[in-house]
Structures are given as structure tokens and as C-alpha cells.
């Protein structure tokens, strides 16, 4: 199944459901950043979470940034996801590997760490972005993001994200977000029902791996609650907004002396985009061009 995101409602609009498959884009992130298994799982889960969080924003240019900083060996995890279906991200220490946990699964929890913070920024593309920070409650990306939604955005939510990766690469990655909408937020029975359904669906990525589609999984979860799946799934993909022009712009900010030094010592400059791992090379001539620009601006 190609990477996609689908949206649905159930219980007369009391429940909002979003599902995403991110297998290909997580594989792209793994290759770009040369991620270990556990780093692939952590970043894949965070990227799925970012796309699911962005899915309820209205303006096409809106973006969500997630920063997870636990005390575990992975260091920080950074994700930037848009309503347009693009996402990019990286982890601070991509090569960290840990032995599997007692269930034989990748130990994302220990890699992220139990103590730390989750920062979320929602940016609609104009005005002040909305920032919020919550403490980590588990180190599991899905439950920490769900806790953020429940406490900071006052939306009772269940979020399941998962990644299957082995020596062949990423076999399955994706997530599902179920939320109680404001009109039903006091409906205790509905909240309980949702929780019990989600607890039954512990193996979301296993279902994906077995070839089940997102619609089939949502059907299993909410089929008896008047599920309506919106047509036209959205395509999601790994995409970074970096470019050679932006790199030149950043180099220019270093100023003439620093640029001159790079020309003399390194015969050019190399810059790596931390979000996507792309390496950009600027030649001495290009750096000289920047110096000329700076001089003509200062006249
Ligand atoms: Zn980039």
C-alpha cells in the first residue's frame, strides 16, 4: 500500500478517526539518515504522529513541529509535518542501537527515555504559532503525543503508531488517531468505549504488515458505530524544503571574513541539511560571489 492518510468520522460525528501509512517515507528517512533499527522506529513513529496531528488543521500551508527530548541515548527527535502531506525529521543520535525489550520489540521507550519533554508547535502560516510543552509520561511516542492532545489540547485521544523494520528495511509503518470531538467530550460512555476498542487493537502495525488496508482497520475498530470514511486519501511523503539557494543564504550570514577563510582553508564549503541529510557543496567561486553580494549591499 502506498503512503497515504485517510480521515473518517463515527458515532454521529462524536469520534474523529485518522489513519496513515508511512512505510515508504520512513524507509526514506532511514536511508537518508543511516538510522539504526531503534532510531528508525522512533523517528517513524514521530513522523506518523506529526502527520496525524497536522491532519485537523484547515489552511493548506499549516505545519506541526514535534520535538521530543527525553534523557535516553537517542537524544532529541525533531519532526516537521504539514497539512499538505509532507514530513521531514531527524534524531540527534541516529546510530544508537539497543537490545530488544522483554516482548522482543524495538525498545523505543528506553531509547527516548522516560523523563523529558514533548514540545509541539502549530503554525497556521500567519500570526503567532501556538506552542505547548508537556512532560513525557512514558517515552513511548504514541502515548506521549496522546497525553499531549488530552492535556494540552483538551481532546481525549488515542494514538497508535508503530514501525516494523529489519535488515531488509522498513516493512510497515503508520499510525491511527482516534479523538472524541467537543460535542461528545462529556460522553463518558463513548470515551470508555473508545478506550476499550483501542486496547483491543494492540497490534496496529501487525495488521498493516499482514496486508490490511487502513479502511479495513478502521472498519474493524469503528464499523458498528456508523463509520463514514471520507473519499480520496491524501498522499503523504518525505520532503524537505532545503535547497542550494537556502544554503547559500545561510552561508552569506557568516559574513565576509568567515567566507574568505573558507575559500583559503577549504577551497569552498560543505553544508549538510540536518532534516534530510542532503549534502551541499559551495565552490570558492560561489563563495566569492557571496562576498561580492555582501560588498555591493554594504555600499
Ligand atoms: Zn533538507
Boltz pocket constraint, residues with backbone or C-beta under 6 A from the ligand:
constraints:
  - pocket:
      binder: B
      contacts: [[A, 240], [A, 241], [A, 242], [A, 273], [A, 274], [A, 275], [A, 276], [A, 277], [A, 278]]
      max_distance: 6.0
